[in-house]
Amino acid sequence: MKKKIVKYKETIKRLGEHEEEVQARYQLAQELAEVEAAKASDLQDQVNYLQDTKSNLTASLNEAEAAVKQSSEFNWHMS
């Protein structure tokens, strides 16, 4: 009976050590997830900025092309 008690105590001790290890790994995984979420947020901000910049540049290009076309048509009518 004493051998069983010693065996149970050893098993409980090993389980406790394993639990601490798993808990530490879980904590690390949570911290890594927070870092990755922050990175994802930063990347989304960059995507939004690039999309806005592209949209603004496209609008400017369209305005410039329209102005050139209008100028060309005006010059053609004047000649």
Backbone as a printed PyTorch tensor [residue, N CA C, xyz], in Angstrom:
tensor([[[  0.8260,  -1.1920,   0.0000],
         [  0.0000,   0.0000,   0.0000],
         [  0.8680,   1.2530,   0.0000]],

        [[  1.9870,   1.2320,   0.7320],
         [  2.8670,   2.3870,   0.7710],
         [  3.4650,   2.6600,  -0.6120]],

        [[  3.7530,   1.5790,  -1.3550],
         [  4.3120,   1.7530,  -2.6980],
         [  3.3250,   2.4890,  -3.6030]],

        [[  2.0340,   2.1590,  -3.4660],
         [  1.0130,   2.8260,  -4.2630],
         [  0.9450,   4.3060,  -3.9050]],

        [[  1.0320,   4.6130,  -2.6330],
         [  0.9780,   6.0020,  -2.1750],
         [  2.1730,   6.7760,  -2.7280]],

        [[  3.3530,   6.1870,  -2.6520],
         [  4.5600,   6.8370,  -3.1840],
         [  4.4150,   7.0390,  -4.6870]],

        [[  3.9050,   6.0300,  -5.3610],
         [  3.7210,   6.1080,  -6.8110],
         [  2.7300,   7.2210,  -7.1600]],

        [[  1.6230,   7.3110,  -6.4230],
         [  0.6370,   8.3570,  -6.6580],
         [  1.2490,   9.7370,  -6.4200]],

        [[  2.0390,   9.8780,  -5.3670],
         [  2.6810,  11.1630,  -5.0710],
         [  3.6340,  11.5580,  -6.2020]],

        [[  4.3980,  10.5940,  -6.7010],
         [  5.3250,  10.8690,  -7.7980],
         [  4.5620,  11.2650,  -9.0680]],

        [[  3.4780,  10.5670,  -9.3030],
         [  2.6550,  10.8720, -10.4840],
         [  2.0540,  12.2690, -10.3600]],

        [[  1.5500,  12.5840,  -9.1860],
         [  0.9670,  13.9100,  -8.9470],
         [  2.0310,  14.9910,  -9.1330]],

        [[  3.2330,  14.7220,  -8.6450],
         [  4.3250,  15.6890,  -8.7870],
         [  4.6570,  15.8960, -10.2690]],

        [[  4.7660,  14.8040, -11.0210],
         [  5.0620,  14.9080, -12.4570],
         [  3.9480,  15.6560, -13.1960]],

        [[  2.7050,  15.3620, -12.8390],
         [  1.5780,  16.0600, -13.4690],
         [  1.6180,  17.5580, -13.1620]],

        [[  1.9760,  17.8950, -11.9560],
         [  2.1030,  19.3010, -11.5670],
         [  3.1880,  20.0020, -12.3760]],

        [[  4.3340,  19.3250, -12.5410],
         [  5.4170,  19.8980, -13.3320],
         [  4.9870,  20.0630, -14.7910]],

        [[  4.2990,  19.0510, -15.2840],
         [  3.8160,  19.1180, -16.6690],
         [  2.7870,  20.2420, -16.8220]],

        [[  1.9220,  20.3860, -15.8370],
         [  0.9210,  21.4470, -15.8580],
         [  1.5970,  22.8140, -15.9080]],

        [[  2.6500,  23.0040, -15.1230],
         [  3.3790,  24.2790, -15.1280],
         [  3.9880,  24.5370, -16.5090]],

        [[  4.5570,  23.4990, -17.1070],
         [  5.1610,  23.6360, -18.4260],
         [  4.1030,  24.0070, -19.4660]],

        [[  2.9680,  23.3130, -19.4250],
         [  1.8960,  23.5950, -20.3770],
         [  1.3580,  25.0040, -20.1480]],

        [[  1.2090,  25.3990, -18.8920],
         [  0.7280,  26.7420, -18.5720],
         [  1.6910,  27.7920, -19.1140]],

        [[  2.9880,  27.5780, -18.9810],
         [  3.9850,  28.5130, -19.5010],
         [  3.9120,  28.5850, -21.0260]],

        [[  3.7430,  27.4550, -21.6720],
         [  3.6210,  27.4410, -23.1310],
         [  2.3440,  28.1460, -23.5840]],

        [[  1.2830,  27.9490, -22.8240],
         [  0.0180,  28.6130, -23.1290],
         [  0.1820,  30.1370, -23.0120]],

        [[  0.8330,  30.5830, -21.9650],
         [  1.0650,  32.0130, -21.7590],
         [  1.8940,  32.5830, -22.9150]],

        [[  2.9260,  31.8670, -23.3100],
         [  3.7620,  32.3000, -24.4200],
         [  2.9440,  32.3730, -25.7130]],

        [[  2.1080,  31.3920, -25.9340],
         [  1.2650,  31.3840, -27.1340],
         [  0.3220,  32.5910, -27.1380]],

        [[ -0.2200,  32.9370, -25.9750],
         [ -1.0930,  34.1130, -25.8910],
         [ -0.3150,  35.3840, -26.2190]],

        [[  0.8890,  35.5050, -25.6720],
         [  1.7110,  36.6850, -25.9350],
         [  2.0750,  36.7690, -27.4170]],

        [[  2.4130,  35.6430, -28.0120],
         [  2.7230,  35.6320, -29.4420],
         [  1.5060,  36.0110, -30.2700]],

        [[  0.3400,  35.5420, -29.8680],
         [ -0.8960,  35.8760, -30.5810],
         [ -1.1560,  37.3800, -30.5230]],

        [[ -0.8810,  38.0030, -29.3710],
         [ -1.0520,  39.4490, -29.2480],
         [ -0.0930,  40.1910, -30.1730]],

        [[  1.1520,  39.7140, -30.2370],
         [  2.1400,  40.3390, -31.1240],
         [  1.6930,  40.1930, -32.5780]],

        [[  1.2460,  39.0060, -32.9580],
         [  0.8070,  38.7740, -34.3320],
         [ -0.4290,  39.6080, -34.6580]],

        [[ -1.3200,  39.7800, -33.6940],
         [ -2.5110,  40.6060, -33.9180],
         [ -2.1030,  42.0650, -34.1450]],

        [[ -1.1220,  42.5240, -33.3890],
         [ -0.6300,  43.8920, -33.5760],
         [  0.0120,  44.0410, -34.9580]],

        [[  0.7780,  43.0270, -35.3640],
         [  1.3910,  43.0650, -36.6980],
         [  0.3060,  43.0990, -37.7740]],

        [[ -0.7090,  42.2820, -37.5960],
         [ -1.8030,  42.2370, -38.5690],
         [ -2.5050,  43.5910, -38.6470]],

        [[ -2.6970,  44.2200, -37.5140],
         [ -3.3360,  45.5320, -37.4810],
         [ -2.4720,  46.5620, -38.2120]],

        [[ -1.1680,  46.5310, -37.9710],
         [ -0.2530,  47.4450, -38.6580],
         [ -0.2780,  47.2070, -40.1660]],

        [[ -0.2960,  45.9510, -40.5640],
         [ -0.3480,  45.6350, -41.9930],
         [ -1.6590,  46.1120, -42.6150]],

        [[ -2.7570,  45.9620, -41.8830],
         [ -4.0420,  46.4410, -42.4010],
         [ -4.0230,  47.9540, -42.5580]],

        [[ -3.4080,  48.6550, -41.6030],
         [ -3.2690,  50.1080, -41.7200],
         [ -2.4710,  50.4770, -42.9680]],

        [[ -1.3980,  49.7290, -43.2310],
         [ -0.5870,  49.9890, -44.4220],
         [ -1.3960,  49.7410, -45.6940]],

        [[ -2.1660,  48.6630, -45.7150],
         [ -3.0080,  48.3630, -46.8790],
         [ -4.0090,  49.4950, -47.0990]],

        [[ -4.6370,  49.9530, -46.0400],
         [ -5.6050,  51.0460, -46.1540],
         [ -4.9440,  52.3080, -46.6980]],

        [[ -3.7520,  52.6250, -46.1760],
         [ -3.0210,  53.8070, -46.6430],
         [ -2.6970,  53.6790, -48.1310]],

        [[ -2.2070,  52.5130, -48.5380],
         [ -1.8590,  52.3120, -49.9430],
         [ -3.0900,  52.3890, -50.8430]],

        [[ -4.1980,  51.8390, -50.3820],
         [ -5.4300,  51.9090, -51.1750],
         [ -5.9040,  53.3600, -51.3190]],

        [[ -5.8300,  54.1220, -50.2160],
         [ -6.2230,  55.5330, -50.2700],
         [ -5.3090,  56.3130, -51.2110]],

        [[ -3.9980,  56.0630, -51.1120],
         [ -3.0370,  56.7480, -51.9670],
         [ -3.2860,  56.4140, -53.4340]],

        [[ -3.5180,  55.1500, -53.7120],
         [ -3.7990,  54.7190, -55.0890],
         [ -5.0630,  55.4000, -55.6070]],

        [[ -6.0810,  55.4450, -54.7790],
         [ -7.3430,  56.0750, -55.1700],
         [ -7.1360,  57.5650, -55.4620]],

        [[ -6.3990,  58.2520, -54.5860],
         [ -6.1330,  59.6820, -54.7860],
         [ -5.3170,  59.9260, -56.0470]],

        [[ -4.3080,  59.0930, -56.2730],
         [ -3.4890,  59.2460, -57.4690],
         [ -4.2940,  58.9620, -58.7430]],

        [[ -5.1640,  57.9690, -58.6810],
         [ -6.0160,  57.6600, -59.8340],
         [ -6.9340,  58.8420, -60.1440]],

        [[ -7.5010,  59.4410, -59.1050],
         [ -8.3700,  60.6000, -59.3020],
         [ -7.5800,  61.7640, -59.9020]],

        [[ -6.3720,  62.0000, -59.4050],
         [ -5.5250,  63.0670, -59.9410],
         [ -5.1620,  62.7950, -61.3960]],

        [[ -4.8410,  61.5580, -61.7050],
         [ -4.5150,  61.1830, -63.0800],
         [ -5.7050,  61.4240, -63.9980]],

        [[ -6.8810,  61.0240, -63.5540],
         [ -8.0840,  61.2290, -64.3660],
         [ -8.3360,  62.7140, -64.6150]],

        [[ -8.1350,  63.5420, -63.5980],
         [ -8.3030,  64.9890, -63.7470],
         [ -7.2820,  65.5410, -64.7410]],

        [[ -6.0260,  65.0950, -64.6060],
         [ -4.9810,  65.5720, -65.5040],
         [ -5.2690,  65.1570, -66.9410]],

        [[ -5.6900,  63.9260, -67.1480],
         [ -6.0080,  63.4600, -68.5000],
         [ -7.1800,  64.2450, -69.0840]],

        [[ -8.1740,  64.5430, -68.2610],
         [ -9.3270,  65.3200, -68.7270],
         [ -8.8880,  66.7450, -69.0960]],

        [[ -7.9980,  67.3200, -68.2890],
         [ -7.5100,  68.6710, -68.5760],
         [ -6.7130,  68.6940, -69.8770]],

        [[ -5.8850,  67.6900, -70.1060],
         [ -5.1010,  67.6130, -71.3360],
         [ -6.0260,  67.4620, -72.5330]],

        [[ -7.0190,  66.6050, -72.3980],
         [ -7.9680,  66.3900, -73.4940],
         [ -8.7210,  67.6780, -73.8030]],

        [[ -9.1750,  68.3630, -72.7700],
         [ -9.9170,  69.6010, -72.9510],
         [ -9.0200,  70.6610, -73.5990]],

        [[ -7.7740,  70.7240, -73.1500],
         [ -6.8240,  71.6830, -73.7070],
         [ -6.5560,  71.3810, -75.1800]],

        [[ -6.3940,  70.1230, -75.4960],
         [ -6.1590,  69.7140, -76.8870],
         [ -7.3450,  70.0750, -77.7630]],

        [[ -8.5490,  69.8240, -77.2590],
         [ -9.7460,  70.1510, -78.0230],
         [ -9.8690,  71.6580, -78.2110]],

        [[ -9.5370,  72.4340, -77.1800],
         [ -9.6030,  73.8880, -77.2610],
         [ -8.5990,  74.3950, -78.2920]],

        [[ -7.3680,  73.8740, -78.2400],
         [ -6.3320,  74.2840, -79.1850],
         [ -6.7080,  73.9030, -80.6180]],

        [[ -7.3610,  72.7660, -80.7820],
         [ -7.7600,  72.3290, -82.1220],
         [ -8.8120,  73.2830, -82.6980]],

        [[ -9.7610,  73.6930, -81.8130],
         [-10.8110,  74.6140, -82.2670],
         [-10.2490,  76.0000, -82.5580]],

        [[ -9.1910,  76.4060, -81.8940],
         [ -8.6120,  77.7380, -82.0710],
         [ -7.7500,  77.8300, -83.3310]],

        [[ -7.3240,  76.6840, -83.8420],
         [ -6.4340,  76.7600, -84.9950],
         [ -7.1400,  76.7140, -86.3090]]])
